[in-house]
């Protein structure tokens, strides 16, 4: 018998600085652990920022504080997995807040599903993206060798996920020169527009990613505005507080 699909809130919060996005994720993780909300797929873009994961090496940051300030690039150490990466406008960030107890308690499986949804979305634009045996993420073949189209970095707390994926659509790839992307020397980043040689509507890519996210995680996406999302989150918080518990 086929299992019923799980509801997943999908909200695009637009351009948001990295710090507030992390704070929002922490609130959502606590709400999900408390059972106050269903799964959530948070979509956004960040202003220029470089983040260093738990396993990252500061040596993979090629720029000093002065250069970062001149280029208006923030730097954050973070609790996600992985090494160093860049986020910026033209890149779709996906932060799934999922209770893997309702899916599958398997981190490797979860990471592979994130890769799979991006591989499928890329195929919708006529490109054959693939995994790399040596490195996580989504890659394309180029004359110079493998180039990275999308990065991954996740965190789990009692099987509830946070952080997630970064998919380059119209990203200014020059900013990747400030780092050793994902700590892998000799590898270059690319974007969907660079690979296709043409402009791409970022909303078209976002729709593809949401559709394939729903497919690989067998969920029913409930898309909502930021205002509706805030109202639902506020109601969930109020209900839990009235029941004698808090979300934060």
ABEGO torsion letter per residue (X at the ends): XBBBBBBBBBBBAEBBBAAAAAAAAAAAAAAAAAGABBBBBBBBBBBBBBBBBAABBAAABABBAAAAAAAGBBBBBBABBEBBBBBBBGBBBBBBBBBAAABBBBAAAAAAAAAAAAAAAAAAAGBBBBBBAABBEBBBBBAAEBBBABBBBBBBBGGBBBEEBBBBAABBAAAAAABBBGGBBGBBBBBAAAAAGBBBBAAAAAAAAAAAAAAAAGBBBBBBBAAAAAAAAAAAAAAAAAAGBBAX
